[in-house]
Amino acid sequence: MSGASGLWPLQFKPTSIQAGAVGTGAGAKSAGWLAHFSETLDQGTPSIDLLRKFAFEGLTRTGVPEALGGDGRSWADTVESIAELAQYSLTASFVLWSHRTYIECVVRSNNPALRERELPKLLSGEWAGAVGLSNAMKFVCGLEPMEVIAKPISRAESPEHKWRVNGVLSWVTNVRSSGFSIAAAAQPSAPGPVPVFAFRSDMPGVQRGEDLALIGLRGSDVAAVSLNDVPTAAEHRLHDNLTVWLTQVRPQFLGFQCGMSIGLARASIATAHERPARRAISDPHLVGLSRDLEADTGILYEGLNNGRFSSDPAALFRLRIAFARHVQQALHLELKAWGGQAYLEDQASGFARRWRESALIPVITPSLAQLEIQLSLLK
Ligand SMILES: Cc1cc2nc3c(=O)[nH]c(=O)nc-3n(C[C@H](O)[C@H](O)[C@H](O)COP(=O)(O)OP(=O)(O)OC[C@H]3O[C@@H](n4cnc5c(N)ncnc54)[C@H](O)[C@@H]3O)c2cc1C
């Protein structure tokens, strides 16, 4: 595991989160340029191509098997690279999460032709990857009906296509106007397993809406995508059975997601620690929180590397909830450390952005409410 849990030990070795000050994992190289773009990534469309940057720095390849063009490192390394970006910008971290999670969907697809077709451009950052799986995940847990429907097409109508797909994916991240693929499930009108497809922006009937008017994370290309009679064939299938497939990809989907919380909490703890006047008040809490955060990070990395979460999903659900709480506590300690200054524009560097960024953590699917429901059902 690269630079993982030892990164920010209890002594708060780093005294600042300036460019290059922290991080030994793959994402550390990004620190210099990313610190410069944190605010514009959050509030507008910055003049940088995040995916190309990630590809240049090897982040799209982290944790992908060497035989498929990756660096052959571990999934813990992938989480660490997502965490390191989140120390500077949750927008960048969220984009890498979306892109890298889609890559994982392609890597684990039981459709090798699709993998060969899609992977090279995803790894080079030329094509964006997204996961529109919120609705499907809630559907599998019995929380809501499927909103995307696959209607069979007769051979007479189209010999090469099997379905016409209709529906709306209300929120999708990393749908870049230059081209994207989205992993999304579509329920066939006849009973049977629900297939998962890779819907590409160049397929007829795939339509990206305007960027959603978000309160932050505006550089993350979040939009609704409508699927209007999209002619879909077996070649577009990532997997033929959503329920089976979700069990296979869930450890990475959720585990990678935890990286966003880890990095954001680390950034807030470090900033709180830098406020010497308040240190006496906050230090014991900061030390305790940092210890818990890094202990949970170690448990996450170990579980991802030894495959524990495939047979014990509840352990991963509990960790995802714990990380969300660590973020909340870290933000409150940072606020306490800044005091009233936090409320003055441009006085508390990065605080307002982190406060907005932290609002994503409990609501991104699976939301804390959803995880708590699932945990209660597993008892
Ligand atoms: C910036 C941003 C980017 C996003 N990007 C993506 C993306 O890339 N891909 C994607 O698929 N989705 C994405 N989403 C969507 C997100 O993951 C959620 O699906 C979306 O926020 C709506 O889910 P919700 O649970 O809040 O909504 P609702 O289902 O309307 O739920 C509202 C509230 O009720 C709770 N709730 C729901 N059902 C129950 C129940 N049965 N019992 C008790 N409580 C319940 C929820 O937890 C929530 O607190 C994104 C969202 C945001 C904000």
The ligand as a MOL file (V3000), in Angstrom:
LIG
                    3D

  0  0  0     0  0            999 V3000
M  V30 BEGIN CTAB
M  V30 COUNTS 53 58 0 0 0
M  V30 BEGIN ATOM
M  V30 1 C -23.2960 16.6290 -7.1900 0
M  V30 2 C -23.9990 15.3240 -7.3980 0
M  V30 3 C -23.5010 14.4310 -8.3290 0
M  V30 4 C -24.1450 13.1950 -8.5390 0
M  V30 5 N -23.6110 12.3300 -9.4420 0
M  V30 6 C -24.2100 11.1310 -9.6410 0
M  V30 7 C -23.6610 10.1800 -10.5610 0
M  V30 8 O -22.6120 10.3770 -11.1610 0
M  V30 9 N -24.3160 9.0320 -10.7440 0
M  V30 10 C -25.4740 8.7410 -10.1020 0
M  V30 11 O -26.0320 7.6730 -10.3340 0
M  V30 12 N -26.0260 9.6070 -9.2120 0
M  V30 13 C -25.4090 10.7840 -8.9620 0
M  V30 14 N -25.9470 11.6700 -8.0600 0
M  V30 15 C -27.2400 11.3470 -7.4560 0
M  V30 16 C -27.1330 10.9340 -6.0080 0
M  V30 17 O -26.2610 9.8550 -5.8810 0
M  V30 18 C -28.5320 10.6470 -5.4430 0
M  V30 19 O -29.1750 9.6310 -6.1000 0
M  V30 20 C -29.3900 11.8280 -5.5530 0
M  V30 21 O -28.7810 12.8170 -4.7650 0
M  V30 22 C -30.8410 11.5300 -5.1270 0
M  V30 23 O -30.8500 10.6170 -4.0840 0
M  V30 24 P -31.5940 10.8830 -2.7110 0
M  V30 25 O -31.4610 9.5900 -1.9510 0
M  V30 26 O -31.1480 12.0920 -2.0470 0
M  V30 27 O -33.0420 11.1750 -3.1800 0
M  V30 28 P -34.3710 10.6310 -2.7620 0
M  V30 29 O -34.4560 9.2160 -3.2030 0
M  V30 30 O -35.3330 11.6340 -3.2280 0
M  V30 31 O -34.3050 10.6430 -1.1600 0
M  V30 32 C -34.4470 11.8320 -0.3890 0
M  V30 33 C -34.0670 11.5100 1.0740 0
M  V30 34 O -34.8530 10.4090 1.5690 0
M  V30 35 C -34.0120 9.3330 1.9620 0
M  V30 36 N -34.6860 8.0760 1.5830 0
M  V30 37 C -34.8640 7.6300 0.3230 0
M  V30 38 N -35.5550 6.4750 0.3510 0
M  V30 39 C -35.8130 6.2050 1.6560 0
M  V30 40 C -36.4880 5.1710 2.3220 0
M  V30 41 N -37.0490 4.1550 1.6530 0
M  V30 42 N -36.5700 5.2260 3.6620 0
M  V30 43 C -36.0120 6.2380 4.3620 0
M  V30 44 N -35.3600 7.2510 3.7740 0
M  V30 45 C -35.2600 7.2370 2.4470 0
M  V30 46 C -32.6980 9.5630 1.2010 0
M  V30 47 O -31.5720 8.9520 1.7870 0
M  V30 48 C -32.6060 11.0650 1.2380 0
M  V30 49 O -32.0990 11.5010 2.4760 0
M  V30 50 C -25.3160 12.8810 -7.8040 0
M  V30 51 C -25.8050 13.7890 -6.8610 0
M  V30 52 C -25.1450 14.9800 -6.6400 0
M  V30 53 C -25.6820 15.9100 -5.5890 0
M  V30 END ATOM
M  V30 BEGIN BOND
M  V30 1 1 1 2
M  V30 2 1 2 3
M  V30 3 2 2 52
M  V30 4 2 3 4
M  V30 5 1 4 5
M  V30 6 1 4 50
M  V30 7 2 5 6
M  V30 8 1 6 7
M  V30 9 1 6 13
M  V30 10 2 7 8
M  V30 11 1 7 9
M  V30 12 1 9 10
M  V30 13 2 10 11
M  V30 14 1 10 12
M  V30 15 2 12 13
M  V30 16 1 13 14
M  V30 17 1 14 15
M  V30 18 1 14 50
M  V30 19 1 15 16
M  V30 20 1 16 17
M  V30 21 1 16 18
M  V30 22 1 18 19
M  V30 23 1 18 20
M  V30 24 1 20 21
M  V30 25 1 20 22
M  V30 26 1 22 23
M  V30 27 1 23 24
M  V30 28 2 24 25
M  V30 29 1 24 26
M  V30 30 1 24 27
M  V30 31 1 27 28
M  V30 32 2 28 29
M  V30 33 1 28 30
M  V30 34 1 28 31
M  V30 35 1 31 32
M  V30 36 1 32 33
M  V30 37 1 33 34
M  V30 38 1 33 48
M  V30 39 1 34 35
M  V30 40 1 35 36
M  V30 41 1 35 46
M  V30 42 1 36 37
M  V30 43 1 36 45
M  V30 44 2 37 38
M  V30 45 1 38 39
M  V30 46 1 39 40
M  V30 47 2 39 45
M  V30 48 1 40 41
M  V30 49 2 40 42
M  V30 50 1 42 43
M  V30 51 2 43 44
M  V30 52 1 44 45
M  V30 53 1 46 47
M  V30 54 1 46 48
M  V30 55 1 48 49
M  V30 56 2 50 51
M  V30 57 1 51 52
M  V30 58 1 52 53
M  V30 END BOND
M  V30 END CTAB
M  END
